Amino acid sequence: MSESKEIKRKCQACFEVKNRAELIKITKLKDGTLKINPKTNEIGRSAYICKNPDCIKQFIKKHKLKKALKYSNAKEIEKIELELAAFLI
Ligand SMILES: [Zn+2]
């Protein structure tokens, strides 16, 4: 069965497990900055969120990024939240 080979991750807003392709990835890079959908060679602690507008809205409103990545740089979080908001348009 090929389905077991699909990469699955949990959305940090609704906590449903989905295929990687259905999710937005946010990674904390080595230099301490955050990046949405980084290149494969940019490794770091990551959080995933559905492309579902309700999940994105909840993720931004409740500042879930801070907890998901154990991250406290408010300026970087704000930057990413603005980039996520662009997915809603
Ligand atoms: Zn979700």
PDB file of the backbone (N, CA, C, O) and the ligand in Angstrom, with CONECT records:
HET     ZN  A 101       1
ATOM      1  N   MET A   1       0.837  -1.203   0.000  1.00  0.00           N
ATOM      2  CA  MET A   1       0.000   0.000   0.000  1.00  0.00           C
ATOM      3  C   MET A   1       0.875   1.259   0.000  1.00  0.00           C
ATOM      4  O   MET A   1       1.766   1.398   0.838  1.00  0.00           O
ATOM      5  N   SER A   2       0.625   2.158  -0.924  1.00  0.00           N
ATOM      6  CA  SER A   2       1.454   3.350  -1.012  1.00  0.00           C
ATOM      7  C   SER A   2       1.036   4.437  -0.017  1.00  0.00           C
ATOM      8  O   SER A   2       1.815   5.350   0.257  1.00  0.00           O
ATOM      9  N   GLU A   3      -0.153   4.354   0.513  1.00  0.00           N
ATOM     10  CA  GLU A   3      -0.637   5.443   1.371  1.00  0.00           C
ATOM     11  C   GLU A   3       0.213   5.635   2.630  1.00  0.00           C
ATOM     12  O   GLU A   3       0.274   6.741   3.167  1.00  0.00           O
ATOM     13  N   SER A   4       0.863   4.584   3.102  1.00  0.00           N
ATOM     14  CA  SER A   4       1.669   4.708   4.310  1.00  0.00           C
ATOM     15  C   SER A   4       2.917   5.560   4.093  1.00  0.00           C
ATOM     16  O   SER A   4       3.546   6.009   5.051  1.00  0.00           O
ATOM     17  N   LYS A   5       3.272   5.779   2.820  1.00  0.00           N
ATOM     18  CA  LYS A   5       4.468   6.560   2.521  1.00  0.00           C
ATOM     19  C   LYS A   5       4.201   8.069   2.523  1.00  0.00           C
ATOM     20  O   LYS A   5       5.141   8.863   2.496  1.00  0.00           O
ATOM     21  N   GLU A   6       2.943   8.461   2.554  1.00  0.00           N
ATOM     22  CA  GLU A   6       2.633   9.885   2.557  1.00  0.00           C
ATOM     23  C   GLU A   6       3.050  10.498   3.891  1.00  0.00           C
ATOM     24  O   GLU A   6       2.835   9.925   4.960  1.00  0.00           O
ATOM     25  N   ILE A   7       3.652  11.680   3.792  1.00  0.00           N
ATOM     26  CA  ILE A   7       4.072  12.364   5.006  1.00  0.00           C
ATOM     27  C   ILE A   7       2.856  13.052   5.617  1.00  0.00           C
ATOM     28  O   ILE A   7       2.163  13.828   4.959  1.00  0.00           O
ATOM     29  N   LYS A   8       2.616  12.749   6.883  1.00  0.00           N
ATOM     30  CA  LYS A   8       1.468  13.356   7.556  1.00  0.00           C
ATOM     31  C   LYS A   8       1.931  14.165   8.755  1.00  0.00           C
ATOM     32  O   LYS A   8       2.836  13.767   9.488  1.00  0.00           O
ATOM     33  N   ARG A   9       1.283  15.317   8.936  1.00  0.00           N
ATOM     34  CA  ARG A   9       1.623  16.190  10.052  1.00  0.00           C
ATOM     35  C   ARG A   9       0.338  16.699  10.687  1.00  0.00           C
ATOM     36  O   ARG A   9      -0.726  16.692  10.068  1.00  0.00           O
ATOM     37  N   LYS A  10       0.456  17.140  11.928  1.00  0.00           N
ATOM     38  CA  LYS A  10      -0.720  17.620  12.650  1.00  0.00           C
ATOM     39  C   LYS A  10      -0.831  19.143  12.562  1.00  0.00           C
ATOM     40  O   LYS A  10       0.139  19.862  12.801  1.00  0.00           O
ATOM     41  N   CYS A  11      -2.017  19.615  12.218  1.00  0.00           N
ATOM     42  CA  CYS A  11      -2.287  21.046  12.203  1.00  0.00           C
ATOM     43  C   CYS A  11      -2.318  21.559  13.647  1.00  0.00           C
ATOM     44  O   CYS A  11      -2.943  20.949  14.514  1.00  0.00           O
ATOM     45  N   GLN A  12      -1.646  22.674  13.894  1.00  0.00           N
ATOM     46  CA  GLN A  12      -1.583  23.198  15.265  1.00  0.00           C
ATOM     47  C   GLN A  12      -2.809  24.033  15.641  1.00  0.00           C
ATOM     48  O   GLN A  12      -2.882  24.567  16.748  1.00  0.00           O
ATOM     49  N   ALA A  13      -3.762  24.145  14.730  1.00  0.00           N
ATOM     50  CA  ALA A  13      -4.996  24.865  15.051  1.00  0.00           C
ATOM     51  C   ALA A  13      -6.141  23.888  15.333  1.00  0.00           C
ATOM     52  O   ALA A  13      -6.798  23.988  16.369  1.00  0.00           O
ATOM     53  N   CYS A  14      -6.384  22.944  14.416  1.00  0.00           N
ATOM     54  CA  CYS A  14      -7.498  22.007  14.603  1.00  0.00           C
ATOM     55  C   CYS A  14      -7.009  20.645  15.109  1.00  0.00           C
ATOM     56  O   CYS A  14      -7.815  19.805  15.510  1.00  0.00           O
ATOM     57  N   PHE A  15      -5.694  20.428  15.090  1.00  0.00           N
ATOM     58  CA  PHE A  15      -5.053  19.191  15.565  1.00  0.00           C
ATOM     59  C   PHE A  15      -5.432  17.954  14.760  1.00  0.00           C
ATOM     60  O   PHE A  15      -5.279  16.828  15.233  1.00  0.00           O
ATOM     61  N   GLU A  16      -5.929  18.166  13.537  1.00  0.00           N
ATOM     62  CA  GLU A  16      -6.171  17.037  12.639  1.00  0.00           C
ATOM     63  C   GLU A  16      -4.875  16.686  11.930  1.00  0.00           C
ATOM     64  O   GLU A  16      -4.073  17.561  11.605  1.00  0.00           O
ATOM     65  N   VAL A  17      -4.679  15.393  11.694  1.00  0.00           N
ATOM     66  CA  VAL A  17      -3.492  14.940  10.972  1.00  0.00           C
ATOM     67  C   VAL A  17      -3.818  14.923   9.489  1.00  0.00           C
ATOM     68  O   VAL A  17      -4.783  14.295   9.054  1.00  0.00           O
ATOM     69  N   LYS A  18      -2.986  15.635   8.712  1.00  0.00           N
ATOM     70  CA  LYS A  18      -3.250  15.758   7.275  1.00  0.00           C
ATOM     71  C   LYS A  18      -1.990  15.481   6.468  1.00  0.00           C
ATOM     72  O   LYS A  18      -0.889  15.389   7.012  1.00  0.00           O
ATOM     73  N   ASN A  19      -2.178  15.352   5.161  1.00  0.00           N
ATOM     74  CA  ASN A  19      -1.027  15.200   4.274  1.00  0.00           C
ATOM     75  C   ASN A  19      -0.219  16.489   4.266  1.00  0.00           C
ATOM     76  O   ASN A  19      -0.773  17.585   4.344  1.00  0.00           O
ATOM     77  N   ARG A  20       1.084  16.343   4.173  1.00  0.00           N
ATOM     78  CA  ARG A  20       1.987  17.495   4.168  1.00  0.00           C
ATOM     79  C   ARG A  20       1.564  18.540   3.132  1.00  0.00           C
ATOM     80  O   ARG A  20       1.666  19.741   3.380  1.00  0.00           O
ATOM     81  N   ALA A  21       1.086  18.076   1.965  1.00  0.00           N
ATOM     82  CA  ALA A  21       0.710  18.993   0.877  1.00  0.00           C
ATOM     83  C   ALA A  21      -0.464  19.898   1.247  1.00  0.00           C
ATOM     84  O   ALA A  21      -0.660  20.950   0.638  1.00  0.00           O
ATOM     85  N   GLU A  22      -1.235  19.490   2.238  1.00  0.00           N
ATOM     86  CA  GLU A  22      -2.401  20.282   2.645  1.00  0.00           C
ATOM     87  C   GLU A  22      -2.064  21.296   3.736  1.00  0.00           C
ATOM     88  O   GLU A  22      -2.931  22.028   4.213  1.00  0.00           O
ATOM     89  N   LEU A  23      -0.795  21.324   4.117  1.00  0.00           N
ATOM     90  CA  LEU A  23      -0.404  22.140   5.268  1.00  0.00           C
ATOM     91  C   LEU A  23       0.614  23.216   4.894  1.00  0.00           C
ATOM     92  O   LEU A  23       1.367  23.085   3.929  1.00  0.00           O
ATOM     93  N   ILE A  24       0.608  24.272   5.686  1.00  0.00           N
ATOM     94  CA  ILE A  24       1.639  25.307   5.586  1.00  0.00           C
ATOM     95  C   ILE A  24       2.653  24.995   6.679  1.00  0.00           C
ATOM     96  O   ILE A  24       2.282  24.720   7.820  1.00  0.00           O
ATOM     97  N   LYS A  25       3.931  25.039   6.324  1.00  0.00           N
ATOM     98  CA  LYS A  25       4.978  24.737   7.300  1.00  0.00           C
ATOM     99  C   LYS A  25       5.645  26.034   7.751  1.00  0.00           C
ATOM    100  O   LYS A  25       5.977  26.893   6.934  1.00  0.00           O
ATOM    101  N   ILE A  26       5.834  26.161   9.051  1.00  0.00           N
ATOM    102  CA  ILE A  26       6.556  27.321   9.578  1.00  0.00           C
ATOM    103  C   ILE A  26       7.737  26.791  10.379  1.00  0.00           C
ATOM    104  O   ILE A  26       7.567  26.022  11.325  1.00  0.00           O
ATOM    105  N   THR A  27       8.925  27.207   9.991  1.00  0.00           N
ATOM    106  CA  THR A  27      10.140  26.663  10.603  1.00  0.00           C
ATOM    107  C   THR A  27      10.954  27.744  11.299  1.00  0.00           C
ATOM    108  O   THR A  27      11.101  28.862  10.806  1.00  0.00           O
ATOM    109  N   LYS A  28      11.477  27.367  12.462  1.00  0.00           N
ATOM    110  CA  LYS A  28      12.419  28.236  13.174  1.00  0.00           C
ATOM    111  C   LYS A  28      13.809  27.865  12.668  1.00  0.00           C
ATOM    112  O   LYS A  28      14.300  26.768  12.937  1.00  0.00           O
ATOM    113  N   LEU A  29      14.438  28.774  11.938  1.00  0.00           N
ATOM    114  CA  LEU A  29      15.745  28.500  11.344  1.00  0.00           C
ATOM    115  C   LEU A  29      16.864  28.652  12.368  1.00  0.00           C
ATOM    116  O   LEU A  29      16.673  29.186  13.460  1.00  0.00           O
ATOM    117  N   LYS A  30      18.041  28.162  11.974  1.00  0.00           N
ATOM    118  CA  LYS A  30      19.205  28.191  12.874  1.00  0.00           C
ATOM    119  C   LYS A  30      19.573  29.601  13.323  1.00  0.00           C
ATOM    120  O   LYS A  30      20.065  29.797  14.434  1.00  0.00           O
ATOM    121  N   ASP A  31      19.332  30.578  12.457  1.00  0.00           N
ATOM    122  CA  ASP A  31      19.685  31.952  12.824  1.00  0.00           C
ATOM    123  C   ASP A  31      18.634  32.603  13.734  1.00  0.00           C
ATOM    124  O   ASP A  31      18.757  33.773  14.096  1.00  0.00           O
ATOM    125  N   GLY A  32      17.605  31.836  14.098  1.00  0.00           N
ATOM    126  CA  GLY A  32      16.600  32.336  15.034  1.00  0.00           C
ATOM    127  C   GLY A  32      15.414  33.010  14.386  1.00  0.00           C
ATOM    128  O   GLY A  32      14.478  33.418  15.074  1.00  0.00           O
ATOM    129  N   THR A  33      15.440  33.134  13.060  1.00  0.00           N
ATOM    130  CA  THR A  33      14.296  33.736  12.377  1.00  0.00           C
ATOM    131  C   THR A  33      13.284  32.649  12.007  1.00  0.00           C
ATOM    132  O   THR A  33      13.584  31.456  12.050  1.00  0.00           O
ATOM    133  N   LEU A  34      12.093  33.089  11.646  1.00  0.00           N
ATOM    134  CA  LEU A  34      11.037  32.159  11.243  1.00  0.00           C
ATOM    135  C   LEU A  34      10.811  32.263   9.742  1.00  0.00           C
ATOM    136  O   LEU A  34      10.979  33.328   9.149  1.00  0.00           O
ATOM    137  N   LYS A  35      10.427  31.144   9.137  1.00  0.00           N
ATOM    138  CA  LYS A  35      10.176  31.147   7.706  1.00  0.00           C
ATOM    139  C   LYS A  35       9.019  30.224   7.359  1.00  0.00           C
ATOM    140  O   LYS A  35       8.888  29.128   7.905  1.00  0.00           O
ATOM    141  N   ILE A  36       8.179  30.695   6.435  1.00  0.00           N
ATOM    142  CA  ILE A  36       7.070  29.881   5.940  1.00  0.00           C
ATOM    143  C   ILE A  36       7.553  29.028   4.776  1.00  0.00           C
ATOM    144  O   ILE A  36       8.254  29.520   3.892  1.00  0.00           O
ATOM    145  N   ASN A  37       7.186  27.765   4.774  1.00  0.00           N
ATOM    146  CA  ASN A  37       7.553  26.824   3.714  1.00  0.00           C
ATOM    147  C   ASN A  37       9.023  26.950   3.286  1.00  0.00           C
ATOM    148  O   ASN A  37       9.303  27.277   2.133  1.00  0.00           O
ATOM    149  N   PRO A  38       9.959  26.692   4.205  1.00  0.00           N
ATOM    150  CA  PRO A  38      11.384  26.827   3.873  1.00  0.00           C
ATOM    151  C   PRO A  38      11.828  25.787   2.858  1.00  0.00           C
ATOM    152  O   PRO A  38      11.141  24.794   2.616  1.00  0.00           O
ATOM    153  N   LYS A  39      13.003  26.038   2.263  1.00  0.00           N
ATOM    154  CA  LYS A  39      13.583  25.057   1.346  1.00  0.00           C
ATOM    155  C   LYS A  39      13.975  23.826   2.156  1.00  0.00           C
ATOM    156  O   LYS A  39      14.126  23.892   3.376  1.00  0.00           O
ATOM    157  N   THR A  40      14.136  22.710   1.463  1.00  0.00           N
ATOM    158  CA  THR A  40      14.398  21.457   2.166  1.00  0.00           C
ATOM    159  C   THR A  40      15.707  21.473   2.966  1.00  0.00           C
ATOM    160  O   THR A  40      15.850  20.730   3.936  1.00  0.00           O
ATOM    161  N   ASN A  41      16.660  22.321   2.559  1.00  0.00           N
ATOM    162  CA  ASN A  41      17.929  22.360   3.299  1.00  0.00           C
ATOM    163  C   ASN A  41      17.881  23.302   4.510  1.00  0.00           C
ATOM    164  O   ASN A  41      18.856  23.412   5.254  1.00  0.00           O
ATOM    165  N   GLU A  42      16.758  23.967   4.699  1.00  0.00           N
ATOM    166  CA  GLU A  42      16.616  24.855   5.849  1.00  0.00           C
ATOM    167  C   GLU A  42      15.875  24.102   6.956  1.00  0.00           C
ATOM    168  O   GLU A  42      14.647  24.016   6.974  1.00  0.00           O
ATOM    169  N   ILE A  43      16.673  23.565   7.872  1.00  0.00           N
ATOM    170  CA  ILE A  43      16.096  22.688   8.882  1.00  0.00           C
ATOM    171  C   ILE A  43      15.949  23.414  10.215  1.00  0.00           C
ATOM    172  O   ILE A  43      16.765  24.259  10.581  1.00  0.00           O
ATOM    173  N   GLY A  44      14.901  23.063  10.916  1.00  0.00           N
ATOM    174  CA  GLY A  44      14.691  23.625  12.244  1.00  0.00           C
ATOM    175  C   GLY A  44      13.391  23.098  12.814  1.00  0.00           C
ATOM    176  O   GLY A  44      12.676  22.348  12.150  1.00  0.00           O
ATOM    177  N   ARG A  45      13.081  23.488  14.049  1.00  0.00           N
ATOM    178  CA  ARG A  45      11.829  23.089  14.660  1.00  0.00           C
ATOM    179  C   ARG A  45      10.677  23.690  13.851  1.00  0.00           C
ATOM    180  O   ARG A  45      10.697  24.875  13.520  1.00  0.00           O
ATOM    181  N   SER A  46       9.681  22.871  13.539  1.00  0.00           N
ATOM    182  CA  SER A  46       8.616  23.349  12.661  1.00  0.00           C
ATOM    183  C   SER A  46       7.226  23.145  13.238  1.00  0.00           C
ATOM    184  O   SER A  46       6.987  22.245  14.043  1.00  0.00           O
ATOM    185  N   ALA A  47       6.323  24.002  12.804  1.00  0.00           N
ATOM    186  CA  ALA A  47       4.907  23.855  13.126  1.00  0.00           C
ATOM    187  C   ALA A  47       4.145  23.809  11.806  1.00  0.00           C
ATOM    188  O   ALA A  47       4.576  24.383  10.806  1.00  0.00           O
ATOM    189  N   TYR A  48       3.024  23.128  11.819  1.00  0.00           N
ATOM    190  CA  TYR A  48       2.225  22.984  10.594  1.00  0.00           C
ATOM    191  C   TYR A  48       0.823  23.500  10.842  1.00  0.00           C
ATOM    192  O   TYR A  48       0.284  23.411  11.946  1.00  0.00           O
ATOM    193  N   ILE A  49       0.250  24.043   9.782  1.00  0.00           N
ATOM    194  CA  ILE A  49      -1.129  24.533   9.875  1.00  0.00           C
ATOM    195  C   ILE A  49      -1.840  24.268   8.556  1.00  0.00           C
ATOM    196  O   ILE A  49      -1.240  24.389   7.488  1.00  0.00           O
ATOM    197  N   CYS A  50      -3.119  23.906   8.629  1.00  0.00           N
ATOM    198  CA  CYS A  50      -3.922  23.669   7.428  1.00  0.00           C
ATOM    199  C   CYS A  50      -4.008  24.926   6.580  1.00  0.00           C
ATOM    200  O   CYS A  50      -3.858  26.041   7.081  1.00  0.00           O
ATOM    201  N   LYS A  51      -4.250  24.734   5.299  1.00  0.00           N
ATOM    202  CA  LYS A  51      -4.515  25.881   4.425  1.00  0.00           C
ATOM    203  C   LYS A  51      -5.965  26.357   4.579  1.00  0.00           C
ATOM    204  O   LYS A  51      -6.405  27.285   3.900  1.00  0.00           O
ATOM    205  N   ASN A  52      -6.680  25.712   5.468  1.00  0.00           N
ATOM    206  CA  ASN A  52      -8.060  26.085   5.775  1.00  0.00           C
ATOM    207  C   ASN A  52      -8.097  27.477   6.429  1.00  0.00           C
ATOM    208  O   ASN A  52      -7.439  27.686   7.448  1.00  0.00           O
ATOM    209  N   PRO A  53      -8.861  28.441   5.858  1.00  0.00           N
ATOM    210  CA  PRO A  53      -8.899  29.799   6.419  1.00  0.00           C
ATOM    211  C   PRO A  53      -9.263  29.844   7.904  1.00  0.00           C
ATOM    212  O   PRO A  53      -8.729  30.671   8.644  1.00  0.00           O
ATOM    213  N   ASP A  54     -10.158  28.972   8.341  1.00  0.00           N
ATOM    214  CA  ASP A  54     -10.546  28.966   9.757  1.00  0.00           C
ATOM    215  C   ASP A  54      -9.353  28.643  10.656  1.00  0.00           C
ATOM    216  O   ASP A  54      -9.186  29.232  11.724  1.00  0.00           O
ATOM    217  N   CYS A  55      -8.533  27.705  10.208  1.00  0.00           N
ATOM    218  CA  CYS A  55      -7.346  27.333  10.980  1.00  0.00           C
ATOM    219  C   CYS A  55      -6.329  28.476  10.997  1.00  0.00           C
ATOM    220  O   CYS A  55      -5.735  28.772  12.034  1.00  0.00           O
ATOM    221  N   ILE A  56      -6.137  29.104   9.858  1.00  0.00           N
ATOM    222  CA  ILE A  56      -5.173  30.206   9.782  1.00  0.00           C
ATOM    223  C   ILE A  56      -5.627  31.347  10.691  1.00  0.00           C
ATOM    224  O   ILE A  56      -4.825  31.922  11.427  1.00  0.00           O
ATOM    225  N   LYS A  57      -6.913  31.667  10.635  1.00  0.00           N
ATOM    226  CA  LYS A  57      -7.451  32.749  11.474  1.00  0.00           C
ATOM    227  C   LYS A  57      -7.248  32.444  12.950  1.00  0.00           C
ATOM    228  O   LYS A  57      -6.808  33.299  13.718  1.00  0.00           O
ATOM    229  N   GLN A  58      -7.573  31.218  13.337  1.00  0.00           N
ATOM    230  CA  GLN A  58      -7.435  30.819  14.741  1.00  0.00           C
ATOM    231  C   GLN A  58      -5.962  30.833  15.186  1.00  0.00           C
ATOM    232  O   GLN A  58      -5.627  31.238  16.299  1.00  0.00           O
ATOM    233  N   PHE A  59      -5.118  30.382  14.285  1.00  0.00           N
ATOM    234  CA  PHE A  59      -3.679  30.317  14.554  1.00  0.00           C
ATOM    235  C   PHE A  59      -3.122  31.716  14.834  1.00  0.00           C
ATOM    236  O   PHE A  59      -2.308  31.905  15.738  1.00  0.00           O
ATOM    237  N   ILE A  60      -3.577  32.694  14.040  1.00  0.00           N
ATOM    238  CA  ILE A  60      -3.108  34.072  14.211  1.00  0.00           C
ATOM    239  C   ILE A  60      -3.735  34.693  15.463  1.00  0.00           C
ATOM    240  O   ILE A  60      -3.042  35.294  16.283  1.00  0.00           O
ATOM    241  N   LYS A  61      -5.028  34.542  15.593  1.00  0.00           N
ATOM    242  CA  LYS A  61      -5.766  35.178  16.688  1.00  0.00           C
ATOM    243  C   LYS A  61      -5.276  34.708  18.055  1.00  0.00           C
ATOM    244  O   LYS A  61      -5.159  35.500  18.990  1.00  0.00           O
ATOM    245  N   LYS A  62      -4.997  33.437  18.156  1.00  0.00           N
ATOM    246  CA  LYS A  62      -4.579  32.886  19.458  1.00  0.00           C
ATOM    247  C   LYS A  62      -3.056  32.819  19.600  1.00  0.00           C
ATOM    248  O   LYS A  62      -2.538  32.253  20.563  1.00  0.00           O
ATOM    249  N   HIS A  63      -2.357  33.397  18.642  1.00  0.00           N
ATOM    250  CA  HIS A  63      -0.878  33.420  18.683  1.00  0.00           C
ATOM    251  C   HIS A  63      -0.305  32.048  18.993  1.00  0.00           C
ATOM    252  O   HIS A  63       0.547  31.902  19.870  1.00  0.00           O
ATOM    253  N   LYS A  64      -0.774  31.052  18.272  1.00  0.00           N
ATOM    254  CA  LYS A  64      -0.366  29.676  18.525  1.00  0.00           C
ATOM    255  C   LYS A  64       1.088  29.397  18.153  1.00  0.00           C
ATOM    256  O   LYS A  64       1.687  28.435  18.634  1.00  0.00           O
ATOM    257  N   LEU A  65       1.635  30.228  17.314  1.00  0.00           N
ATOM    258  CA  LEU A  65       3.012  30.025  16.870  1.00  0.00           C
ATOM    259  C   LEU A  65       3.992  30.054  18.042  1.00  0.00           C
ATOM    260  O   LEU A  65       4.925  29.254  18.111  1.00  0.00           O
ATOM    261  N   LYS A  66       3.765  30.973  18.939  1.00  0.00           N
ATOM    262  CA  LYS A  66       4.631  31.149  20.109  1.00  0.00           C
ATOM    263  C   LYS A  66       4.757  29.850  20.897  1.00  0.00           C
ATOM    264  O   LYS A  66       5.853  29.449  21.291  1.00  0.00           O
ATOM    265  N   LYS A  67       3.620  29.202  21.119  1.00  0.00           N
ATOM    266  CA  LYS A  67       3.612  27.968  21.898  1.00  0.00           C
ATOM    267  C   LYS A  67       4.121  26.783  21.078  1.00  0.00           C
ATOM    268  O   LYS A  67       4.881  25.950  21.571  1.00  0.00           O
ATOM    269  N   ALA A  68       3.684  26.723  19.812  1.00  0.00           N
ATOM    270  CA  ALA A  68       4.041  25.581  18.968  1.00  0.00           C
ATOM    271  C   ALA A  68       5.546  25.471  18.762  1.00  0.00           C
ATOM    272  O   ALA A  68       6.091  24.369  18.696  1.00  0.00           O
ATOM    273  N   LEU A  69       6.215  26.618  18.660  1.00  0.00           N
ATOM    274  CA  LEU A  69       7.661  26.596  18.388  1.00  0.00           C
ATOM    275  C   LEU A  69       8.481  26.978  19.620  1.00  0.00           C
ATOM    276  O   LEU A  69       9.704  27.096  19.542  1.00  0.00           O
ATOM    277  N   LYS A  70       7.810  27.169  20.752  1.00  0.00           N
ATOM    278  CA  LYS A  70       8.486  27.639  21.970  1.00  0.00           C
ATOM    279  C   LYS A  70       9.378  28.829  21.618  1.00  0.00           C
ATOM    280  O   LYS A  70      10.594  28.807  21.811  1.00  0.00           O
ATOM    281  N   TYR A  71       8.732  29.853  21.100  1.00  0.00           N
ATOM    282  CA  TYR A  71       9.432  30.962  20.484  1.00  0.00           C
ATOM    283  C   TYR A  71       8.906  32.271  21.046  1.00  0.00           C
ATOM    284  O   TYR A  71       7.702  32.404  21.264  1.00  0.00           O
ATOM    285  N   SER A  72       9.778  33.237  21.285  1.00  0.00           N
ATOM    286  CA  SER A  72       9.288  34.439  21.950  1.00  0.00           C
ATOM    287  C   SER A  72       9.654  35.759  21.267  1.00  0.00           C
ATOM    288  O   SER A  72       9.392  36.827  21.820  1.00  0.00           O
ATOM    289  N   ASN A  73      10.253  35.701  20.080  1.00  0.00           N
ATOM    290  CA  ASN A  73      10.581  36.939  19.371  1.00  0.00           C
ATOM    291  C   ASN A  73       9.307  37.506  18.723  1.00  0.00           C
ATOM    292  O   ASN A  73       8.892  37.087  17.642  1.00  0.00           O
ATOM    293  N   ALA A  74       8.708  38.469  19.423  1.00  0.00           N
ATOM    294  CA  ALA A  74       7.404  39.001  18.997  1.00  0.00           C
ATOM    295  C   ALA A  74       7.455  39.592  17.588  1.00  0.00           C
ATOM    296  O   ALA A  74       6.481  39.510  16.839  1.00  0.00           O
ATOM    297  N   LYS A  75       8.589  40.185  17.233  1.00  0.00           N
ATOM    298  CA  LYS A  75       8.723  40.813  15.922  1.00  0.00           C
ATOM    299  C   LYS A  75       8.651  39.760  14.803  1.00  0.00           C
ATOM    300  O   LYS A  75       7.988  39.965  13.787  1.00  0.00           O
ATOM    301  N   GLU A  76       9.335  38.646  15.007  1.00  0.00           N
ATOM    302  CA  GLU A  76       9.322  37.559  14.019  1.00  0.00           C
ATOM    303  C   GLU A  76       7.935  36.929  13.944  1.00  0.00           C
ATOM    304  O   GLU A  76       7.449  36.615  12.857  1.00  0.00           O
ATOM    305  N   ILE A  77       7.306  36.747  15.086  1.00  0.00           N
ATOM    306  CA  ILE A  77       5.959  36.151  15.106  1.00  0.00           C
ATOM    307  C   ILE A  77       4.987  37.040  14.335  1.00  0.00           C
ATOM    308  O   ILE A  77       4.159  36.562  13.561  1.00  0.00           O
ATOM    309  N   GLU A  78       5.110  38.340  14.565  1.00  0.00           N
ATOM    310  CA  GLU A  78       4.240  39.289  13.875  1.00  0.00           C
ATOM    311  C   GLU A  78       4.456  39.210  12.359  1.00  0.00           C
ATOM    312  O   GLU A  78       3.503  39.261  11.582  1.00  0.00           O
ATOM    313  N   LYS A  79       5.714  39.085  11.958  1.00  0.00           N
ATOM    314  CA  LYS A  79       6.056  38.975  10.529  1.00  0.00           C
ATOM    315  C   LYS A  79       5.365  37.752   9.906  1.00  0.00           C
ATOM    316  O   LYS A  79       4.756  37.843   8.840  1.00  0.00           O
ATOM    317  N   ILE A  80       5.471  36.617  10.591  1.00  0.00           N
ATOM    318  CA  ILE A  80       4.883  35.384  10.078  1.00  0.00           C
ATOM    319  C   ILE A  80       3.354  35.454  10.081  1.00  0.00           C
ATOM    320  O   ILE A  80       2.699  34.973   9.156  1.00  0.00           O
ATOM    321  N   GLU A  81       2.800  36.057  11.131  1.00  0.00           N
ATOM    322  CA  GLU A  81       1.336  36.168  11.193  1.00  0.00           C
ATOM    323  C   GLU A  81       0.813  37.021  10.036  1.00  0.00           C
ATOM    324  O   GLU A  81      -0.259  36.752   9.492  1.00  0.00           O
ATOM    325  N   LEU A  82       1.575  38.046   9.667  1.00  0.00           N
ATOM    326  CA  LEU A  82       1.183  38.871   8.517  1.00  0.00           C
ATOM    327  C   LEU A  82       1.267  38.057   7.220  1.00  0.00           C
ATOM    328  O   LEU A  82       0.406  38.165   6.346  1.00  0.00           O
ATOM    329  N   GLU A  83       2.325  37.236   7.116  1.00  0.00           N
ATOM    330  CA  GLU A  83       2.474  36.400   5.914  1.00  0.00           C
ATOM    331  C   GLU A  83       1.353  35.361   5.843  1.00  0.00           C
ATOM    332  O   GLU A  83       0.843  35.059   4.764  1.00  0.00           O
ATOM    333  N   LEU A  84       0.976  34.818   7.003  1.00  0.00           N
ATOM    334  CA  LEU A  84      -0.124  33.844   7.036  1.00  0.00           C
ATOM    335  C   LEU A  84      -1.432  34.501   6.626  1.00  0.00           C
ATOM    336  O   LEU A  84      -2.248  33.904   5.924  1.00  0.00           O
ATOM    337  N   ALA A  85      -1.621  35.735   7.074  1.00  0.00           N
ATOM    338  CA  ALA A  85      -2.853  36.456   6.740  1.00  0.00           C
ATOM    339  C   ALA A  85      -3.004  36.604   5.236  1.00  0.00           C
ATOM    340  O   ALA A  85      -4.122  36.661   4.722  1.00  0.00           O
ATOM    341  N   ALA A  86      -1.873  36.669   4.524  1.00  0.00           N
ATOM    342  CA  ALA A  86      -1.906  36.787   3.067  1.00  0.00           C
ATOM    343  C   ALA A  86      -2.516  35.550   2.404  1.00  0.00           C
ATOM    344  O   ALA A  86      -3.038  35.629   1.292  1.00  0.00           O
ATOM    345  N   PHE A  87      -2.447  34.397   3.099  1.00  0.00           N
ATOM    346  CA  PHE A  87      -3.072  33.170   2.576  1.00  0.00           C
ATOM    347  C   PHE A  87      -4.589  33.265   2.606  1.00  0.00           C
ATOM    348  O   PHE A  87      -5.271  32.483   1.943  1.00  0.00           O
ATOM    349  N   LEU A  88      -5.127  34.212   3.367  1.00  0.00           N
ATOM    350  CA  LEU A  88      -6.578  34.334   3.515  1.00  0.00           C
ATOM    351  C   LEU A  88      -7.196  35.142   2.377  1.00  0.00           C
ATOM    352  O   LEU A  88      -8.412  35.121   2.181  1.00  0.00           O
ATOM    353  N   ILE A  89      -6.367  35.844   1.639  1.00  0.00           N
ATOM    354  CA  ILE A  89      -6.904  36.723   0.577  1.00  0.00           C
ATOM    355  C   ILE A  89      -7.228  35.917  -0.685  1.00  0.00           C
ATOM    356  O   ILE A  89      -7.686  36.483  -1.678  1.00  0.00           O
TER     357      ILE A  89
HETATM  358 ZN    ZN A 101      -6.331  22.773  10.807  1.00  0.00          ZN2+
END
